[in-house]
C-alpha cells in the first residue's frame, strides 16, 4: 500500500494519484455509509478498509431521499438515520477513524446546506479531503458551485457515460481531485457485467481532462475491478461492500482485499 501522511488539504488526493502513478498502480476507492451498520462498526470498517489496501475512501452522508442510490445504499442510509446519524455525526466518525488515506464526503446537497456556511471547513478539520455532491451538476447553481470550488476540499464532479465530450471538458474544468465516471445510467447497485462501451467512454473522457478518472456504479466483483483498472486510474465500489457490511465487517473487508488483489494483478500484467 502506498504510504500517505494525514492531512486536511485538498492536495492529498492529487498526491495520492501521483504516488500511485509512479508505482504503476490504480486506486481502490471503497464507499461506506456513515453510521452503517452502526457508528462503532463504521469506524472499524473505515480503519479495516485502509488496512485492506484502500487508497481513498468515500464516506456517504445519510440522506432521507437518496434518489441516485439503489436499494442497498438506500437501506443503509435509512438504517443510519434511524440510529441518529447526521452530517456532524459523519464528521465525528471520520475524526475517530484517524485515517492516513484521503477521505471524500459523498453527499447530496441538502445535508451540506443544512450544516451551515462552515460545513466544508469543519469537514476538513475532521479529516476529509474531498467532497462529491451527487445532485449539483455544473451550471445548476454557479454561486454554490463557487463556494465548493473555493473551499478547503477537492470538489469532485460526476460524469455520465452519455455526456458529450465538450460537456465532459466543462465538468472537469469545474472540479478537482479526480473525475468520477458513472459506468452506466441509473442508480447505484451491483451488476453482473460492465458496459461493453466503457473503454470508449473512458477514452472520450481522457481526451477532455487531465484529471485522474475513477469509475464507479455497478462494480461488485474482483474480475470487474480488474477490467476497470486496465482502463481507468481508480475503481470505486459501493453497494457490494455495503451489502457485505450488512452481514459482517469481516465479510466486507474480505471483499475489499480481493478487489485490491485483482486490481494489482491487472496492473502487473499491463
N, C-alpha and C positions, 0 to 999 in steps of 0.2 A: 504494500500500500504506500502511495506517495505521502511523504510527511508534509504537514502543514501547521503553521503557527496560528493559534487562535487570534482572531482579530474581529473588530466590528466594522471594518472598512469594506466598501463595495468592491475594492480591489481584490478581495480574497478570491472571488470567483474567477476573474481573468488569470490570476496567478496559478490557480489550481489547474486550469486548462493548459497554461504554458508548461507546467511541470509534467502533465500527462503527455503533452505533445512531444516533449524532449525524450520521453521514455517509450514513445510509440504506443501508448495505451489509450483506452477510451473510458469515459466516465460512467460509473454506475450511479444512478440517481434514484434512490427509492423514495416513495411517498408514504407518509403516515398521517392519520387523522389525529390531531391533538386531543387527548382525553380518551382515546380508544385503545384497548378495551376499557382502561381507566387511567387516571393520571399517573399512578406509580408505574404501571406497565408501559405507558407511553415513554417514560424516561428510560426504562430498561431497554425498550425496543430501539430508541434512538442510539443509545450507547452500544447496543449489540450490533446495529447496522454499521456503525463506524468500524467496529472490530471485525465485521464480516467483509470489509473492503469497500464500503460506500465512499464515493468521492465528494458528493454533495448530497444533502438530504432535504426533501421538501416536506414541510410541516403544514398540513391543512388546517385552516381555522374553521371550526364547525360553524355551519350556517343553516338556518331553518328552511331555506328554499334553494338548495344546490342544483339548479337546473342543468348544469353542464355535466353533472355526475350521474353515473349509473347506479343501480340498486345497491351494490356492495358499499360504495363510499357514502351514498345517501343514508344507508342504515347505520354506518359507523358514525356519521355526523349527528344523527338523531340520538344515538346512544350517548355520545359525548355531551350533547346539550342537556340531556335528561340528568346527567351527573353534575351539571353546573359548569361545564367548560365554557370559556369565553375567550375573547381576544387577549385580555390581560392574563387569563389562565394559561393560554398558549405561550405567552412570553415567559411566564414563570417556569413552564416545562422546559423551554429552550435553555433558560438560565441554569436550571438544575442539572441538565444533561451535561453542560460544560464540554461541548464537542470541540474537537480540533479540526473539523472539516466545515466548509461553508454550509450555511443553513438558508433555505429560501422559504419565505412565507408564501403559501399557496392559498389564495383567498378570493372571495367575492368583494365587491366594492363596499357594500353596506357595513360590514364589520369594521373596516378601516375608518370609514366616515364617522361611525358611532364612537370610535375610540378617541377621536379628537385630533386637533391640529398637531399634537406632538406624538402621534401614533408611530410614525416612522422612526423618530429619534429614540423613542422608548424601545422599539423593536431592535434597533442597532445596539443599544446599550445592553439588551438582554442576550445578544449573541447572534442575531440574524444578519445576513449579508446581502440578501436579495429579496425581492417581492414580485410575485406574479399575480396579477388581478385578472380573473377569468372573464369578467364582463365589462371591460373598459377598452374597447377597440380604438385604434388610432383615429383621431379626429372626432371622437364622440364628445369629449369634454376637454378642450385644449388647456384650460386653466388648471383642471385637476391633474391632467397628464403632466403638465409642467411641474406641479408640486411633487409628483412622484419622481420625475426625472431629475429634479434638483435636490432630492433628499439624500440621505446617507446610505440608502440601499440600492443595489443594482436593480433597475427596472426591467424585468424580463418580459418579453412580449410573445404572444401566441401567433402562430401562422397556421392556417388551414391548408389542406392539400389542394383545394380548388382556387387558392389565392393567385391572381395573376402576378407575373414577375415584377411589374412596376410597383404593385401594391406591396409585394414582399419587401422590396427595397425600402419603401417608405416606412413600413412597420419596423424594420431593422434599424433604420436611422433614428427612430424614436425610442430605442431600447438599449439595454446593456447587459453584460454578463454572458448571456447566450440567447439564442432564439429557440423557443420551444415549438417544434413542428408536431402538430397533431397528425398522427399517421392516417386517420380516417375520420370522416364526418360522423357526428352522433355524440353520444355521451361516453364517459369513461367506462371501462369494463374489459375483462379478459376476452380475447378472441382466439380462434383456433389457427388462424393464418394471418400473415401480414398482407397488406395490399400489394397486388402484383406490380403496380406502378410506383412503389415507394422510392426506388432508386432514381427514377426520373424526377420525382418531386424534390428529393434531396439535392440532386444536381441543379435543378432550377433555382433552389434557394441558395446554393453555393454561389451561383452567378449574381445573386442580389445582395450578398452581405459577406463581410469578413469575420463576423462573429461566429463562435462555435455553434454548431447545430446539434440539438438534442431531440430525440424522437420519443414520443410517448403516446398513450392511449392504445390499449389492446395487447400490449406485450405482457406475456404471462409465463413463458417457458424459456428455459436456457437456450434452446435452438433459435427461438425468435430473437432473443437478446444478442446472440452471436451474429445473426444475419444483419441486425440493425447496426451493430458495432463495425461491420465491414463497410457501412455506408456513411455513418454519422460520427460525431465527436462524443456523443453521450447517449445513454439508454435510460429512459425514465420508466419506472414500474410502480404502479399504484394499487389497483384493485386486487391483483393476485396476492400481494403482500398483506393488504388489509384483511382479505378473506382468511389467509393463513393465521394472522394475528387473532382472529376470532376464535380459532381453535387453541392456539398457544403461541407465546412469543418464540419459543424454540422452533416451532414449525415455520414461522415467518423467517427466522434467521437462517434456517436450513435452505430455504428457497433463495435468500439473498446470497448465500455462499455459492450455491450452484450457478446463479446468474453471473457472479463475479468470475468464477472459473471459466464459464463459457465465453464471456467477453474477452478474457485474457487469452484463451486458446485461439479465438478468432483473430486477435491482433498478432499473435505469434506466427500464425500461418500467412498473414498478409505481407 
